[in-house]
């Protein structure tokens, strides 16, 4: 126990020299210990110089994904991320001047910075991409980045935009647990339980959230894009901010989504 704890601690501290000593002591004591091949990989990671340019950054990124992250998880479990933070940040720095490639979205600095939870840098890198809002992967990254900085309204606007522009992406984010906000998760789960037609799929989710959390109506502006889901959001927002009795708006909502109107009336 003492030997493998010493190895674990050295790796967690990013101390390649102490990790090498602990590795040899553990190998002498138990040459078949399951940690040894993974620890060897992690010592190599600690000994690898920080990437100095884009090409080196991409090479280190490949090793992080293919070798070092699985090895860290095998040895350190839930603490594996902490050990690799410094390396992820160095990759982000090395890729800082690389243009965003929609075909290789994880080769952008915002990805590496998100892995080390440097949310200010994630936001900065995303905002540097012209028309980043047209890229769902970047919208998702900046949404989490501003949410982590306690800017809920901005995060909600970005997540709603993904619902309308890239509904499959939003569905995937929810399915994989990659939207951290509990209000959104609770709203999504409640929306899935509603027996309405059309069902509360991602495009209709923003409008549903106005019913699930009425205070959102005062926070989020009406969308500028056209489309039935966006129109339903705008109508429900107006009804929520007003007294809810506007007959013309109710008829509009009936045409757009009868189920949302029924939910709205049931909450009056």
N, C-alpha and C positions, 0 to 999 in steps of 0.2 A: 504493500500500500504506500509506504513512504517513497519508494523509488518512482512509482508512476505518478504520485502527487507532485514530486519534484519536477518531473518532466512536464506535467500539465501546467504548473505554475510558470516555469521558464517560457513555455510557448505563449501563455497568456500575457506575459510581460514583454514579449517580443525580444527576448534575450537569446540570440542564436548561440552564443558561447556557452551559457549555462544549459541551454537545451541540448547542446552537443554532449556535454558532460553527463547530464542526466540520461540521455539516450544510451550512451555506452554502458553506464552502470546498470540500467534496466536490461540491456541486451546481454550483459554478462550474467545477470541473475536469471533471466528467462528469455532465451533466444527466440522462443515461439510466441512471445506476447503479441496480442493482436494489434496493439498500438504502433509497433515498431515501423512497419512500412509507411504508415500515415505520418508518423512523427518525422521520418526521414524526409518525406515530401515537404512538410511544414518547415523544417530547418532550412531546406533549400529555398523555400519562399522567403524566409527571414534574411537569408544571405544574398538574395537577389537585389542588386542596386535599384533604386527608384528610377523609373523610366525617364529619359532625358528629352524625348521627342515623341512625335505621334506614332511612328513605326514601333518604337520600343513600348509605348503605351498600349498599342493594340496587341503586341506579343504578350505582355504581362496580363492583359485582360483575358486573353485566350487561356493562359495557364490558371488564372483565378477561377474561371468558370469550369474548366475541364479537370483540374488537378487539386488546386489548393482549397477551394471551398468544400468539395466532398471530403478531403482529408481532415480539414478542420472540424467538420461536423462529426466525423467518425471518432475523433479524439475528445473534442470539447463540447459536443452536443449543442445545447442552446447558447453556450458562450462562444460559439465559433465565430459569430459575426464580429465580436469585440476584438478578437485577435487580428482580423483582417482589415480593420478600419483604416489603419495607416496606409496599407497597400492600395485599397480602393481610392483613397484620397489622392495618392500619388498618380494613379491612373487618370483620375479626373483632371488633375493639373496638366498631365502630359497631353490629354486630348482636348484641352480648352480651345485650341484654335481650329479644331477639325469641324468642318461644316456638317450639318445634320444630313444624313442619308436615309430616306424613308425605307430603303431596302435593307439597311443595316442599322436600325434604330438604337441598338445597344452599343454601338461604337461611338455614340455621342457622349460628351462629358457629363451630361445630365444624368445618364444611367449610372455611371460610376459614383457620382456624388450622392445619388439617392441611396446607393448601397452603404455608404458611410454616414448617411443621414445628415449630410451637410445641406440643409434645406435652402439656405440663402444662396448657395452656389447653384443648386438645382434651378431655382427660380431665375437667377441671373443668366444661366446658360440657355434656358428655354426662351426667355424674352429676347435673347440675341438672335434667335432664328426668325427670319422674316415670315410673317403670316403663320406663326406657330399654331394658331388656333385651327388651321386646316389639317393638322396632324394629330389624330386622336391619341397617339402614344405620348406626345408632348403635353397635350391637354391634361391627360391623366397625371403626368409627373408634376406639372405646375399646380394642379388641384391639390395633390397631397402636400406639396411643398408649402403652399400658403396656408393650408389647414394646420400643418404642424407649427406654423408661426401664429396660430390662433386668429387667422383671418377667415372666419367661417363663411361670410357672405361671398367673398371672392371664390373660395373653394366650391361653394354650392353653384355659383354661376358656371364655373368650368364643368362640373359634373353634369349639370343640366344640359350644357351644350353637347357633351358626349352623348347623352340620351337621344338628342334630336339628330345629331349629325352622324353618329357612329353607334347605333343601338346595340349591335353585336358586341362591340368593345365594352360598353357599359355592362351588358349581361355577363361577359367574361370577368370583368373586374369584381362584380358582385359574387359570382360563383367561386372565384378564387380567394375571396376575402381580402381584396386589395383596396377596398374603400374603407378607411379606418373610422369614419364618423359614425357614432352609434345612432344618431338621429336618422341618417340615411339608411343604415342597415335595418333599423326598426321599421321605418317607413316602407322599405322594399318588402320586408317579410309580411307586413300587414296588407300591402297592396296585392301580394300574391294570394292572400286568403280571401280577397273580395270576389264574390260571385256576380260579376258584372260583364257586360259585353259592350265594346271590345274589352278584352282582359287588360289588366294594368301591365302592359309590356313596357320596355324602356322608353319609347317615344311618349307614352302617356304618363310616365312616372312623375315628371315635374308637376303636371297639373294635379295629380293625386296628392303630391306632397303639400299642396295648398290646403287640402282637406285634412291631411294627417297632422300638419303643423301650421295652423292658420297664421301664425305670426310671420311666416315666410313672405306673405303677401306684401307686408310693409318693407321688406328687406330687398327683395329681388325685383328688378325692373322687368317690364314686359319684353319679350324677345322681339328682335327686329326682323328675323327671318320668317318667311311665309311657310305655311303648312298647317294641317289640321291640329296636330298636337300643340304647336306653338300658339295657335289661335285659341285652343281650349284653355291653355295656361293664362293667356291674356284675359279671356272672359271671366274665368274663375277668380283671377286676381282682382278684377274690377268689382265683381260681386262681393268678394271678401272684404275689400276696402270700403265699399258702399254698404247700403243696408240690406243687400241681397234680394231686394224685391223687384228689381228691374225686369219687367216681363220680356222685353226684347232680348236681353242678354240670356235669360233663361231659355228662350227659344233657340238662340244661337247654340248654346251648350247642348240642348237636346239634339240638334242636328249634328253637332260635332261628336258627341259621346254621351249617349243616353244614360249609361251607367254612372258617369261622373255627376250628371245632374241628379240622379236618384240618390247618390251618396251625399251630395250637397243638401238636398231637401231633407234627408233623414237626420242631418245634423242641425237643422234650424230649430 
